[in-house]
Amino acid sequence: MRNIVFIALCAISLAAPAQVTLDSCRSMALRNNKEIQQTALAIEKAGYQRKEAAAAYLPQFDFTAGYIYNSRKVSLIKEDQMLPTKSFNPQTGQYDYNLLIDPSTGTPMQVNGQYVPTTVALLPKSGLTYNIHNLMGGALTVTQPIYMGGKITAMNQITELAQQLAHEMRESKIEDVIYNVDAAYWQVVSLCAKQKLAQSYVGLVEKLDNDVKAMVNEGVATRANQLAVDVKLNEANVDLTKVDNGVTLSRMLLAQLCGLPVNTMMTLADEGRDDLGLTLAPSHYNLNEVYDKRHDVRSLELATKIYDQQVKVARSEMMPKLAAVAALHATNPNSYDGFENRFGAAFSIGATLRVPLWHWGGLSNKVKAAQVDANVKRLELDDAKEKIALQISQAAFSYQEAFKTYEATKANLAQADENLRIAGIAFKEGMGTVDEVLGAQTAWLKANSEKIDAEINVQMTHEYLDKVMGTMRF
């Protein structure tokens, strides 16, 4: 029995709508928003790119290998070669060819214009024929950059700035998400207040409708009065239906922004408040401080620095490049020992130097193009600062106008309440008409609706002012 009661209490607590605050909605949105998750991955990617750029300072180890099958062997001579030999002549102290001597003349004999050697050295073709059917080779190389024209340093600066830029873009996206969530939150609060207002208005008109019906039955009111009230009651019910649908849709939008199923039922903490207790906040600002706080300005500043480094990267193509190289290489057949069918290895060490000489202006034009891109970014930054100054002024004026409108609507609402009260008393005492009561009720509805709109408008214009000034709290 105790378990059944416990399960029932749990079911009731799960079914009851929880009070959700604005901060809770913000937290859920930041936790579930896919775009913010993408910016987090962009930061992670920038971190990997920064490590990649830093690795360029270190020596690079590479291994390469290859295999080739050849259909024929290779021979260094076409056929067996007969090479003449020499003997040392003590009389001259030199080596003389061993030639056939003509006994009659005592001079070397010639046959067909060629001297005839008495001894020859046989150089067989088979001895200079090598089996290269299976040719294999490999090399382990080490390359250490010494001077790359400043490119490695510039690329490290670029990746570091890119990582900072990714952070700024994430913060900017967080501000956008929070602003959208707040707008949806206060939209729900506004529509809930209008829903409550519409229900109160329907109640007023229904009460008037019942009173007029009784008066028609007593003969002190006309059928036309009854029809006029019926029309207002129908309009009030239609408006209530529209507001009900608007509340449902606005709740679905808020749930979607929070990363929840759209049919999630949430009761907002500010739904039942009749007045948000708004006060006029000071809107003094310093533009230089605003520029330091604005994520979009900081992003443009970082982008400008990145383009300045791109100029250095382009200029590095015009600079000499020096690197030290070492390699351990092996071949089969052994090219170091008679091309035997076994591996032979050796190592080498050296340096490479590349000096650009003449490229028909291609490299210098590349630098100039990069400088133009950097200047464009500077102009974009200056233009953004000018627009931000105007944006802040407009936001400050809008906030002040919204607050003045809010103060005016409170005074109008007090007047509308008094007019409705007087019209109701006059109607009960037979001193007022149905049209006067309907007019007072309509004015009361309008005053309440305008007060709700003005209240939410103050809330949103204040938040927008915080956003453009870079002081949004989250």
Residue pairs with C-beta under 8 A, 6 or more apart in sequence:
17 265
17 266
17 267
18 266
18 267
19 267
19 268
19 269
20 266
20 267
20 268
20 269
21 268
21 269
22 182
22 185
22 268
22 269
22 270
25 181
25 185
25 254
25 257
25 258
26 178
26 181
26 182
26 474
28 258
28 259
28 260
29 177
29 178
29 180
29 181
29 257
29 258
29 259
30 36
30 174
30 177
30 178
30 474
31 259
32 258
32 259
32 260
33 177
33 257
33 259
35 173
35 177
36 170
36 173
36 174
36 177
39 166
39 169
39 170
39 173
40 170
42 166
42 169
42 170
43 163
43 166
43 167
43 170
45 166
46 159
46 162
46 163
46 165
46 166
47 163
49 159
49 162
49 163
50 156
50 159
50 160
50 162
50 163
52 159
53 152
53 155
53 156
53 158
53 159
54 156
54 159
56 145
56 148
56 152
56 155
56 156
57 145
57 152
57 156
59 142
59 143
59 144
60 142
60 143
60 144
61 140
61 141
61 142
62 140
62 141
62 143
63 138
63 139
63 140
63 141
64 138
64 139
64 141
65 136
65 137
65 138
65 139
66 136
66 137
66 138
67 134
67 135
67 136
68 135
68 136
69 133
69 134
69 135
70 132
70 133
70 135
71 133
73 129
73 130
73 131
73 132
73 133
74 129
74 130
74 132
75 125
75 128
75 129
75 130
76 128
76 129
77 123
77 125
77 128
78 125
79 125
80 122
80 123
80 124
80 125
81 122
81 123
81 125
82 120
82 121
82 122
82 123
83 120
83 121
83 122
83 123
84 97
84 98
84 99
84 117
84 119
84 120
84 121
85 97
85 98
85 117
85 119
85 120
85 121
86 95
86 96
86 97
86 98
87 95
87 96
87 98
88 94
88 95
89 95
89 96
97 108
97 115
97 117
98 117
98 118
98 119
99 108
99 109
99 115
99 116
99 117
99 118
100 108
100 109
100 115
100 116
100 117
100 118
101 107
101 108
101 109
102 108
102 109
108 115
108 116
109 115
109 116
110 116
130 333
130 339
131 333
131 339
131 341
132 333
132 339
134 332
134 341
135 331
135 332
135 333
136 331
136 332
136 343
137 329
137 330
137 331
137 332
138 329
138 330
139 327
139 328
139 329
139 330
140 327
140 328
140 329
141 325
141 326
141 327
141 328
142 325
142 326
142 327
143 323
143 324
143 325
144 323
144 324
144 325
145 152
145 321
145 322
145 323
146 322
146 323
146 324
146 351
147 319
147 320
147 321
147 322
148 316
148 319
148 321
148 323
149 315
149 316
149 317
149 318
149 319
149 320
149 321
150 312
150 315
150 316
150 319
151 312
151 313
151 316
151 317
153 312
154 309
154 310
154 312
154 313
154 316
155 309
155 313
157 305
157 309
158 306
158 309
158 310
158 313
161 302
161 305
161 306
161 309
162 302
162 306
164 302
165 299
165 302
165 303
165 306
168 295
168 298
168 299
168 302
169 295
169 299
171 295
172 295
172 296
172 299
174 474
175 295
175 467
175 472
175 474
177 257
178 472
178 474
179 463
179 464
179 467
179 472
180 257
181 254
181 257
181 258
182 460
182 463
183 460
184 250
184 253
184 254
184 257
185 254
185 268
185 270
186 270
186 456
186 459
186 460
187 250
187 253
187 254
187 456
188 247
188 250
188 251
188 254
188 268
188 271
189 268
189 270
189 271
189 273
189 456
190 452
190 453
190 455
190 456
191 243
191 246
191 247
191 250
192 247
192 268
192 271
193 271
193 452
194 243
194 246
194 449
194 452
195 240
195 243
195 244
195 247
197 445
197 448
197 449
197 452
198 236
198 239
198 240
198 243
199 240
201 236
201 239
201 240
201 441
201 444
201 445
202 233
202 236
202 237
202 240
204 441
204 444
205 229
205 232
205 233
205 236
205 441
206 233
208 229
208 434
208 437
208 438
208 441
209 226
209 229
209 230
209 233
211 427
212 221
212 225
212 226
212 229
212 434
213 226
215 221
215 225
216 222
216 223
216 225
216 226
220 430
221 434
225 433
225 434
228 434
228 435
228 438
229 434
229 438
232 438
232 441
232 442
251 265
251 266
252 262
252 263
254 266
255 261
255 262
255 263
255 264
255 266
256 262
260 266
270 276
275 455
276 455
276 459
278 403
278 406
278 455
278 458
278 459
280 400
280 403
281 399
281 462
283 396
283 399
283 400
283 465
285 392
285 396
285 469
287 385
287 388
287 389
287 392
290 388
290 392
290 469
290 470
291 297
291 385
291 388
292 298
292 470
293 469
293 470
293 471
294 388
294 468
294 470
295 470
296 384
297 381
297 384
297 385
297 388
300 377
300 380
300 381
300 384
301 381
303 377
304 374
304 377
304 378
304 381
307 370
307 373
307 374
307 377
308 374
310 370
310 373
310 374
311 367
311 370
311 371
311 374
313 370
314 363
314 366
314 367
314 369
314 370
315 367
317 356
317 363
317 366
317 367
318 356
318 363
318 364
318 367
319 356
320 353
320 354
320 355
320 356
321 352
321 353
321 354
321 355
322 351
322 352
322 353
323 351
323 352
324 349
324 350
324 351
325 349
325 350
325 351
325 352
326 347
326 348
326 349
326 350
327 347
327 348
327 349
328 345
328 346
328 347
329 345
329 346
329 347
329 348
330 343
330 344
330 345
330 346
331 343
331 344
332 341
332 342
332 343
332 344
333 339
333 340
333 341
333 342
334 340
334 341
334 342
334 343
334 344
335 344
336 344
336 346
337 344
356 363
388 468
391 468
392 465
392 468
392 469
395 461
395 464
395 465
395 468
395 469
396 465
398 461
398 464
398 465
399 458
399 461
399 462
399 464
399 465
402 454
402 457
402 458
402 461
402 462
403 458
405 454
405 457
406 451
406 454
406 455
406 457
406 458
408 454
409 447
409 450
409 451
409 453
409 454
409 455
410 451
412 447
412 450
412 451
413 447
413 448
413 450
413 451
415 447
416 440
416 443
416 444
416 446
416 447
416 448
417 444
417 447
419 440
419 443
419 444
420 440
420 441
420 443
420 444
422 440
423 432
423 436
423 437
423 439
423 440
423 441
424 437
424 440
426 432
426 436
427 433
427 434
427 436
427 437
463 472
466 472
466 473
